[in-house]
Amino acid sequence: MHLDNWANKAKQMGYRSRAVFKLEEILNKIKFKKSFKNVLDIGSAPGGWSQYIIKNFPKSKVYAVDILDMEPIEGVFFFKESIEEIDSIGPINNLKRKFNLVISDIAPNLSGIDAVDSENVYMLNKLSLKIANDYLDLGGLLVMKTFQNNMLRSLRKDMELSFNIVQTYKPAASKKQSGEIYLFGAK
Ligand SMILES: C[S@@+](CC[C@H](N)C(=O)[O-])C[C@H]1O[C@@H](n2cnc3c(N)ncnc32)[C@H](O)[C@@H]1O
């Protein structure tokens, strides 16, 4: 499907971003049918992924964090904060090791300088990984966006140290030329 069609489909379905179809494809591929009690959405704005979780897993409690504002979504607890400060967010900190799913679609502002951008992506991914390790329960799942660059192999290796299953996905709704790619991990 053409990218504009994904955007139209998202609009028709009331989703704030076409990024929902990337998450949907990954969750469908891993054939996860159980519900998620607690979901942590880091880098959540404008809120497409949070909307998707609430719509498809209505019993879930979603905790969302972003440095940008996010319009309210029923059932989603939003915190305007950097993920660097996540431990200081009381309601999230109280749920250490009680999240069943962490989703990270975080992307830094790009500088255009490859080495700087790769480093920033890597730092945010490493932090997302740490957060997933601190907050996921046994059997918990992580879906994390990253980019195809020279740090990808090292990131995947780091992830393999703490996750039983690690898989890489390039969803159809993801622009081919964007270089973005998604890592999935199961504890
Ligand atoms: C691609 S968007 C997420 C889209 C979202 N998944 C959706 O479906 O609407 C990436 C987000 O990461 C956020 N971000 C970047 N650095 C961050 C940080 N240090 N802490 C929290 N959020 C951050 C950006 O503000 C941006 O909103």
The ligand as an SDF file (V2000), in Angstrom:
LIG
                    3D

 27 29  0  0  0  0  0  0  0  0999 V2000
    7.8000    8.7930   16.0080 C   0  0  0  0  0  0  0  0  0  0  0  0
    7.2490    9.6710   17.4110 S   0  0  0  0  0  0  0  0  0  0  0  0
    6.2020    8.5060   18.2120 C   0  0  0  0  0  0  0  0  0  0  0  0
    4.9000    8.2420   17.4880 C   0  0  0  0  0  0  0  0  0  0  0  0
    3.9180    7.4130   18.2970 C   0  0  0  0  0  0  0  0  0  0  0  0
    4.3460    6.0220   18.4200 N   0  0  0  0  0  0  0  0  0  0  0  0
    2.5450    7.4240   17.6980 C   0  0  0  0  0  0  0  0  0  0  0  0
    2.0780    6.3620   17.2140 O   0  0  0  0  0  0  0  0  0  0  0  0
    1.8750    8.4680   17.7300 O   0  0  0  0  0  0  0  0  0  0  0  0
    8.6730    9.7280   18.4250 C   0  0  0  0  0  0  0  0  0  0  0  0
    8.5120   10.4850   19.7260 C   0  0  0  0  0  0  0  0  0  0  0  0
    9.6690   10.2950   20.5510 O   0  0  0  0  0  0  0  0  0  0  0  0
    9.7130   11.4310   21.4150 C   0  0  0  0  0  0  0  0  0  0  0  0
   11.0030   11.5300   22.1470 N   0  0  0  0  0  0  0  0  0  0  0  0
   12.2360   11.7960   21.6580 C   0  0  0  0  0  0  0  0  0  0  0  0
   13.1410   11.8480   22.6620 N   0  0  0  0  0  0  0  0  0  0  0  0
   12.4630   11.5830   23.8240 C   0  0  0  0  0  0  0  0  0  0  0  0
   12.8420   11.4850   25.2020 C   0  0  0  0  0  0  0  0  0  0  0  0
   14.1240   11.6540   25.5940 N   0  0  0  0  0  0  0  0  0  0  0  0
   11.8980   11.2110   26.1160 N   0  0  0  0  0  0  0  0  0  0  0  0
   10.6040   11.0320   25.7340 C   0  0  0  0  0  0  0  0  0  0  0  0
   10.1820   11.1130   24.4470 N   0  0  0  0  0  0  0  0  0  0  0  0
   11.0940   11.3890   23.4950 C   0  0  0  0  0  0  0  0  0  0  0  0
    9.4540   12.5910   20.4660 C   0  0  0  0  0  0  0  0  0  0  0  0
    9.0560   13.7340   21.1770 O   0  0  0  0  0  0  0  0  0  0  0  0
    8.3590   11.9900   19.5620 C   0  0  0  0  0  0  0  0  0  0  0  0
    7.0770   12.3940   19.9840 O   0  0  0  0  0  0  0  0  0  0  0  0
  1  2  1  0
  2  3  1  0
  2 10  1  0
  3  4  1  0
  4  5  1  0
  5  6  1  0
  5  7  1  0
  7  8  2  0
  7  9  1  0
 10 11  1  0
 11 12  1  0
 11 26  1  0
 12 13  1  0
 13 14  1  0
 13 24  1  0
 14 15  1  0
 14 23  1  0
 15 16  2  0
 16 17  1  0
 17 18  1  0
 17 23  2  0
 18 19  1  0
 18 20  2  0
 20 21  1  0
 21 22  2  0
 22 23  1  0
 24 25  1  0
 24 26  1  0
 26 27  1  0
M  CHG  2   2   1   9  -1
M  END
$$$$
